[in-house]
Amino acid sequence: MTKTISYMAIAIGTIASSMALQAQAANIYIMDDNNQPMENMVVYLQSNNPAAFATPALASDSSTTQARQNPVEVHQKDKQFSPYITIVQKGYQLKFVNDDDITHHIYSASGPKRFSFKLRQDGVNKDMVFDQLGHISMGCNIHDWMSGHILIVDTPHFANTDNKGLVSFDNIAPGQYQLVVWHPQLQAINNQNSYQIDLPLSKPLTLTVTDTMGEIPSQQSLDDFEFLEGY
């Protein structure tokens, strides 16, 4: 009886330790080759086991999905895209919201999904589902200095680095992952660096990106003008 209780205690302790490791946050710092933090870099995890991350049903499906319930939003505010980079999981819904009191004409001429539509003014919006992976560059036909980017990924584990270069991932199952660092101005193949990491981490991980970063374009007109009536 004593041995049985001892084995049960060991088993329970092992399960508890495994759960604690899984719940432990993975803190990862992205730095440049001058050891300076890289802010607003996209970081996402991909599993070597594709079955680890299920893709949600598309919004056109009859079932209720997160794509319908909690769309990701990209705003047009002060004649800028906000945020500059938007990350969307494949199959999820994206909502374009015009917060300005003027019309925007949003377009993308390349990437996995091409579009062109007008958003008149005062909080009007348009929903769209992205079901193909890849990078989409956006612009505005009226305000040609506006630029923004959408990245569609096939994982629920993604984030942007903060001003310390930090991203944190919670509740990740133990295992080997490919960690991808991406930015539209990163001058590398496919604008990304990839690393193999094992989770959980025993301590914070620092990764160094040695590729050059291009200049992020300013979303500001040198010659401001008002919206053309009747467009």
N, C-alpha and C positions, 0 to 999 in steps of 0.2 A: 504493500500500500504506500509506503514511504517513497519507494522508487517511482511509482506511478505519479504521485503528486509532484515529485522532483522533475520528472520529464514534462509534465503539464506546465510547471512553472517556467521551465526553459523555453518551451514552445511559445507560451504567452509572451515571455520576455523578448523572444526573437521577433514575433509579430509586431510588438510594440516598438522595437527598435527600427524595424523596417518602415513602419508607418511614420515614425519620427523623421527618418531620413527623407522619405517621400515628401513630407510636409515642409522640410527645411528649404528656405529660399535659396536659389542659386543666384549669387551676386556676381555679375560680370562687368568688368571695366574695359572700355574700348579707348585706347590711347594711340596717338600718332607717334612717328619715330623720334619726335622731340619730347616724348613722355608727357604730352599735353592732352587733356581729355577731349574727345571728339563728340560734340553735342549733336543731337537730332539725327544720329545714324540709325538706320533700321537694323534690328537684330532679330533673327527668328531661328527656331529650332526645327530640324527635320529628323525624323526617326529613321534608322536603317531598316526598321520593320514598318512598311507602309500601312499595315493594319492598325498601327498604334493611334493614328489620327484619322478619325472618320470625317468625311466631307458631309456637311449638312445638305438636306434636300433643298432643291432650288425653290425660289419663291413661287414659281408657277405650279408647284406640286400642291395637291389638295390638302395635305397635312399642314398644321400650324408649325412654322419654323421660326428660328431666331431671326432669319432674314426678314420676316414680316414683322416680328415683334420689336427688334432693336436694330434698326438700320444705322450704319455708320454715316456720319454727316461730314460733308465738305462744304464750307461756306464761302460766299463771295462777300467780302466786307472791306470797305474803304478801297475798292477797286483792287483787291488782292485775293488770292486763294488762301483760305485758312482752314486747316493747316497747309503748309507748303507741300508736305508729303502725307498721303493718306494710305494706310495699310488696310487691306480687306481680305478676309479669308474667302477662298473660292466658294461660290454658291451663296454668298451673303449679299444683302441689299445695301446699296449706297444711295444716300439722299443728298442731292445738290440743293443748297438753300441760298437764295439771294437776300442778303441783309441790307443791300444798298437801296437807295431810292431812284435808281437808274436801271436800265436794261443791260444785261450781259448776254453775250452769245457764246456759249461754251462749246468747245470743239476738241476733238482729238483726231489727228490724221494718221496715226500709226499706233502699233501695239495690238494686243489681242482683241480689243473692242474699239471700233471707231464710232464716233457720234458727233452730232452737231445739233444744238437746240438753243432756243432763246429762253431766258428767264426774265420776265418783264421787270417787276420791282416789288419792294415791300413784302418780303417774306415768302414769295412764291417758291415752289420747290419742284423737283423732278426726281423720281425714284428710278433706279436702274440696278439690275442684278449682273454680277460679273462671274461667269462660269468658266473662264479660261485663265490660266496662270500667265503672269507676265507683267511688264511695265508699260504704263500708259502716260504719255506726256499730254498735258492740257494747256490750252490757251484760250484767249477771248478775242473774237473777231472785231470787237469794238475797241477794246483797250489792249493793244498789242504788246504792252509790257508785262501783262499778267502771265504768270506761268505757275504750274502746279503739277504734281505727280501722284499717280496711283500705282501701288504695287499689290498685285493679287498673289497670295501665297496659299499653299495647301497644308496649313498647320494652324492650330488655335494659339500657338505659343509664339507671340511676336510683341515687340515693343520698340519705342524710340529711346535712345540714350538721353539722360538728363545733362545738366551743365557740368556734371562731374564725370561724364562718360559712362554712367552706370545704368544697367538694366537689371531687373530682378525677375526671376521666374519662380512661381510657387507651384507646389503640388505636381511636380514632374515625376513620372515613374522612373525608377532607376534603370540605367541602360546607357548605351552609346548613342550619341546624337551628332548630327552635322549642324554646326552653328554657322549661320551666314550673316555677314555684315554687309549692308548694302546702302548706297546713296547715289542719286542720279549724277552727282558731280564727282564721284570716286572714279579716278582714271585707271580702271582695272577692267579685265575681261568681264563683260556683263555687269559692270559697275559693282562688283562684289568680291569679297574675300571669304573663303570657307575654312573651317577648322573642325577637326574631330575632337569631341570632348566626351568624358564619362561623367554621368550624374548618378548620385548626388556629389556635390563638391564638398571637400573637407574644409575649404577656406575660400575666400573670394578669389576669382580668377581674373587676371589681367591679360588682355590680348593686344598686340601691337599691329597697327595697320601701317605698312610702309609705303603703300601707293599714294601718289599725290592727289590732293583734293583740288578740283577746279573751283573757280569763283562762282558763288551762288548769285544768280542775277537778281538785281534789285527790282522789286515790284512797285515801281514808281515811275510816272511819266515825267519826262523833262519839260514837255509842253502840254500841260493839263488842258483838257477841254471838256465841255459839258456833253451830255448824251444828246444825240441828234433826234429831234422830235420826229415821230413817224416811222422810226426804224422798225 
